[in-house]
Amino acid sequence: MNTILSRTAGLTTKKCGRQSCRRCGGYVSNEMCIDLDSDSGYSTFWAHRCIQCGDMVDEVILRNRSLSNPEAVSAVAA
């Protein structure tokens, strides 16, 4: 399912199927988030939020983690 990441830029993102939290092992739900303070204006994006500990992971977080540890991100994507 594609959704609009940024209405001004026209970028798209999609939901992922990961169902357990890396931090605590709890259930992870997909949530549509809104960034009201974006440089390009109002934008929405998909993120994973753990119901138990509240940890949030989105595409930017995964991209930044891959810059410092590529093996960890490939394990999460699988």
Secondary structure, 3 states (H helix, E strand, C coil): CEEEEECCCCEEEECCCCCECCCCCCEEEEEEEEECCCCCCCEEEEEEEECCCCCEEEHHHHHHHHHHCHHHHHHHHC
